[in-house]
């Protein structure tokens, strides 16, 4: 399954009216930064801003993510939760 922007993804789940979750399994950014031994810079510049983007879109929208490809995990697990 392809997520927005044609990123390889799987496990897209809408488990309630307040939560949406998906996992990215391949990332060109992570590949490039890790190949250059710069995953810390990649995480700070590419991954971390995702939290601000969620809040900017809607202050009640929160991103929960415990794994990123950039940090060497098997996927990026994005879970967006709308707080009440």
C-alpha positions in Angstrom: 0.0 0.0 0.0 1.2 3.5 -0.8 0.7 6.4 1.7 0.5 10.0 0.7 3.3 11.0 -1.5 3.8 7.4 -2.6 5.9 6.3 0.4 5.8 2.6 0.9 3.6 2.0 3.9 1.5 -0.7 5.5 -0.9 -1.1 8.3 -3.0 1.9 7.7 -5.6 1.8 10.4 -8.5 4.1 11.4 -9.1 2.5 14.8 -11.5 5.1 16.0 -12.9 8.5 15.0 -10.0 10.0 17.0 -7.0 8.0 15.8 -5.3 7.1 12.6 -2.1 5.0 12.4 0.3 3.9 9.6 3.8 2.6 9.3 6.3 3.8 6.7 8.6 0.9 5.7 11.0 2.7 3.3 12.3 6.3 3.4 14.7 7.9 0.9 15.5 10.5 3.5 16.5 7.9 6.1 18.5 6.0 3.5 20.5 9.1 2.4 21.2 10.4 5.9 22.2 7.0 7.3 24.5 6.4 4.4 26.3 9.6 5.2 26.4 8.8 8.9 24.2 11.8 9.6 21.1 10.2 11.0 21.1 12.6 13.9 20.9 15.6 11.5 18.3 13.8 9.4 16.1 13.1 12.5 16.3 16.7 13.6 15.6 18.2 10.2 13.2 15.7 8.6 11.5 13.5 11.3 11.2 15.8 14.3 9.3 18.6 12.6 6.4 16.1 12.0 5.2 16.9 15.5 5.1 20.6 14.8 3.3 20.0 11.5 0.6 18.0 13.3 0.0 20.8 15.9 0.1 23.5 13.2 -2.6 21.6 11.3 -4.8 21.4 14.3 -3.7 22.2 17.9 -5.7 19.2 19.1 -4.0 16.8 16.7 -1.1 15.0 18.4 1.5 12.7 16.7 2.7 9.7 18.7 5.7 8.0 17.2 8.1 5.6 19.0 10.1 4.3 16.0 11.8 5.9 12.9 13.8 4.4 10.1 16.2 7.3 10.6 17.0 6.0 14.0 17.5 2.4 12.7 14.1 0.9 13.5 12.2 -1.3 11.1 9.6 1.3 10.3 8.3 4.8 11.2 5.1 4.2 13.2 2.9 7.3 12.9 -0.2 7.5 15.1 -2.2 10.7 14.9 -4.7 11.2 17.8 -7.3 14.0 18.0 -7.6 15.0 21.6 -11.0 16.0 22.9 
